[in-house]
């Protein structure tokens, strides 16, 4: 019952009692006056006693209540002062009004009252919402701050032990790695058994010492393969050292004509050992697809690459080319038709390789189509020649036409790229499970993983070279048309800069095969002729060149004009041949609204890794990308990447 109702009930009870006593006294007066007088005296005494007792009771009750209130307040104050949680009250001007002893001990001050809040809690500046939680570090301890804006109150909790436990848990997560010697057969060819054994023992000893130095569990599973077990803490150390074992093994065997190189695949970021093993193998496959001599660390969806400073070693055996050629022949025969497409804004290599695959399809007496999204300056001369050849021109279709003829049994061939986002029409890949990828670029993070057949060889000069080798094993005594052979040879010439880059013995053998099959040098020269307008555009880009780090040619064209990607690439090629230049970078606006970036290198700098940071890719010495944004943003981002690489690796000193 509420207190005021209780008081009212007691008051009414006493009133009725007094009324009945007075009434009884009056009745007694009517009978005997002296009895009534006595009764009146007794009533007065009772009333006086009752009132005094009530007053004493109320006094004792108030004293008891005051005692309880004091004890409760004192207990609350003691609790707040002894709580292992910090509390801070602040005013509208973000100044501290009150803090409990936890906060004073935390900052080793008597009081923060009157101090600016952000001076002691700078992490609050990064809080986007009005209320929320954030973490801060002070004197090597970690705290969680809960903000209640309405009450202008902070709760601070020491989470140091929890953070240390969490960090320890993360550092002790298992990691699986695979090491593979890339080029044992090529590097040891011509060696006698004793020399080969000594060299292999040196390499194995170097890898073992490296593992012991970093406390890695290492087991050799074959003469060319090792398995590693480590934790996340060790992996971080390896990443900080940029996997120095790659350079150590290469330097150890540098006296060889072809030094040994390693490929390292690391799987991390998941708890299941089975998944870690699968991720490690996937990472190793990516390394091998990028030419080897590097490490790939895959943690979740993120893939990081280290090393990759050597060009891929050309394989002397053609067994793989023969096996792939026969497998492709079977795939084509089992398909109802074949749709061939290269990358967006196709170049001479992309279109030449597509024409070569089309020839294989026609030999198998199947329908084959080449998908082209449009004609650009780099293939304009070739397209003029194709338009005059009715037998070839009729098999060129648009992406819209390809979508209409596509069936689940259609074979989709992707040439000169391995990224689904870069093909002429990505939707075509979703309409069939039958896919074949042929490419010479180093493998990137994005990849068409569900392809039935993949032929990727980073050592090759061009995709046209790979397709030419496939054609040699596709059918005995194969015969190519003049335009077909010329298109393939033109693709090789463009990507090798007239046989001056990425050229191996197999490149010349492929070119020789094409010449024997009618490749017309005069026709190729007409295809590759540079017009005056393009030359002037290239010169305008080069005019804006500056030198970075005394060895990088860095050209940013005027943003008021647009330039074809081919002109941007040609400008980068020209700048690379300037005196004392080890790499060149050219940025310019393209007609499609993207920023085109081309990068070239003599080999000391891996421009592929740099372009991958901007969403592109390519080779160690030849890479490119397109950037969605302004020219100024692209320039700033590329400069930041170069500065970061220079700080970490000192490549530009």
Helices and strands as residue ranges (DSSP letters): H 3-31, H 33-82, E 85-90, E 96-99, H 101-107, H 117-120, G 122-126, E 132-138, E 141-148, E 153-158, H 160-171, E 174-181, H 184-188, H 193-213, E 217-222, E 225-231, H 232-240, H 245-252, E 262-268, H 273-289, E 294-299, E 302-307, H 319-333, E 337-341, H 348-363, E 367-371, G 377-379, H 380-387, H 390-393, E 396-397, H 399-405, E 411-415, G 420-422, H 427-430, E 435-439, E 453-456, H 463-474, H 482-495, H 505-516, H 521-527, H 532-542, E 545-548, E 552-556, H 565-576, E 583-589, E 595-601, H 607-612, E 617-618, E 622-627, H 631-649
